Amino acid sequence: MKTDLQKLTFIILKPFILFIILSLSIFVFLSIQATTRRPPPAPDSTALPSDLKIRPGYSSYDSYLQRQLNKTLNPKLRHIWTTRDWDRKVSKFAQFFSDLQRRDLISNSSRSLCIGARVGQEVAALRRIGVENSVGIDLVPYPPLVIKGDFHHQPFVDGSFDFEFSNVFDHALYPWQFVGEIERTLARGGVCVLHVLLSRRADKYSANDLFSVKPLEEMFKKSELIEVRSIDGFGLDTEVVFRKIRN
Ligand SMILES: C[S@@+](CC[C@H](N)C(=O)[O-])C[C@H]1O[C@@H](n2cnc3c(N)ncnc32)[C@H](O)[C@@H]1O
């Protein structure tokens, strides 16, 4: 009789116990998500350079990430990027990087990072010209070329790279943080090359608009500006090169 009572108690309590375990797991999961997606601190807006405008309309860091992911995760586009577009883009990136090689801004032994590399065409280009130690980061990984990482919080220790490339400055909601992370993970003497758009507003996925090189010069506090030149780079018109000169 007593055993039957115990059995009955267990049958009644089982759903409650399962409910509590499930709720706790969901709570822990959401807490981890919230921690990894916490936005960087908001800046003092009066401190922003005048030739750099942050686009309004992002109600939270999550809404910014969601907008970026909408395009990056699109299966049809991912198919095109990894098939039809692949060779054309890798070849063009390879030309840009070979040019930098000729100007001694990157060498085959450079530890290299491509920021916002999507499916990694620029990483493939670096490897094609002999810069083997190259990797990309993006919100969505594409192994083995691209690992998961938010450029506002690069997943690398200080001084990890000799060369960093990015053509996604306009996607930074916190450009000063984007630049701060580059300067943190570049080794002293390392080179950062940005392809940016100065002549008009970028597309609807951009989070900021840049109208001159001046804001970049102000944000790269530990670096010197080495070169600015016009390019024709997948809709971007200017190549800007910085060298980190102090820690
Ligand atoms: C215009 S695409 C450029 C892709 C690539 N560099 C190319 O030229 O093919 C912008 C990329 O930036 C990535 N992105 C946007 N915000 C990011 C963030 N906070 N951290 C890392 N990547 C981000 C997007 O996922 C997208 O893949």
The ligand as an SDF file (V2000), in Angstrom:
LIG
                    3D

 27 29  0  0  0  0  0  0  0  0999 V2000
   29.0250   43.5090  -46.9800 C   0  0  0  0  0  0  0  0  0  0  0  0
   29.2820   41.9930  -46.1560 S   0  0  0  0  0  0  0  0  0  0  0  0
   30.9750   41.8120  -46.5900 C   0  0  0  0  0  0  0  0  0  0  0  0
   31.4050   40.4060  -46.7270 C   0  0  0  0  0  0  0  0  0  0  0  0
   32.8320   40.1790  -47.2230 C   0  0  0  0  0  0  0  0  0  0  0  0
   33.8200   40.9730  -46.5610 N   0  0  0  0  0  0  0  0  0  0  0  0
   32.9020   40.3360  -48.7060 C   0  0  0  0  0  0  0  0  0  0  0  0
   33.4590   41.2970  -49.2110 O   0  0  0  0  0  0  0  0  0  0  0  0
   32.3900   39.4520  -49.3960 O   0  0  0  0  0  0  0  0  0  0  0  0
   29.3090   42.4280  -44.4310 C   0  0  0  0  0  0  0  0  0  0  0  0
   29.6150   41.2770  -43.5000 C   0  0  0  0  0  0  0  0  0  0  0  0
   29.8390   41.8050  -42.1840 O   0  0  0  0  0  0  0  0  0  0  0  0
   29.3080   40.8820  -41.2570 C   0  0  0  0  0  0  0  0  0  0  0  0
   29.0470   41.5700  -39.9800 N   0  0  0  0  0  0  0  0  0  0  0  0
   28.1370   42.5290  -39.7160 C   0  0  0  0  0  0  0  0  0  0  0  0
   28.1950   42.9020  -38.4380 N   0  0  0  0  0  0  0  0  0  0  0  0
   29.1820   42.1590  -37.8640 C   0  0  0  0  0  0  0  0  0  0  0  0
   29.7240   42.0990  -36.5550 C   0  0  0  0  0  0  0  0  0  0  0  0
   29.2640   42.8730  -35.5590 N   0  0  0  0  0  0  0  0  0  0  0  0
   30.7550   41.2510  -36.3290 N   0  0  0  0  0  0  0  0  0  0  0  0
   31.2290   40.4600  -37.3250 C   0  0  0  0  0  0  0  0  0  0  0  0
   30.7520   40.4750  -38.5880 N   0  0  0  0  0  0  0  0  0  0  0  0
   29.7360   41.3190  -38.8540 C   0  0  0  0  0  0  0  0  0  0  0  0
   28.0290   40.3920  -41.9150 C   0  0  0  0  0  0  0  0  0  0  0  0
   27.5980   39.1790  -41.3370 O   0  0  0  0  0  0  0  0  0  0  0  0
   28.4840   40.2650  -43.3780 C   0  0  0  0  0  0  0  0  0  0  0  0
   28.9650   38.9900  -43.6290 O   0  0  0  0  0  0  0  0  0  0  0  0
  1  2  1  0
  2  3  1  0
  2 10  1  0
  3  4  1  0
  4  5  1  0
  5  6  1  0
  5  7  1  0
  7  8  2  0
  7  9  1  0
 10 11  1  0
 11 12  1  0
 11 26  1  0
 12 13  1  0
 13 14  1  0
 13 24  1  0
 14 15  1  0
 14 23  1  0
 15 16  2  0
 16 17  1  0
 17 18  1  0
 17 23  2  0
 18 19  1  0
 18 20  2  0
 20 21  1  0
 21 22  2  0
 22 23  1  0
 24 25  1  0
 24 26  1  0
 26 27  1  0
M  CHG  2   2   1   9  -1
M  END
$$$$
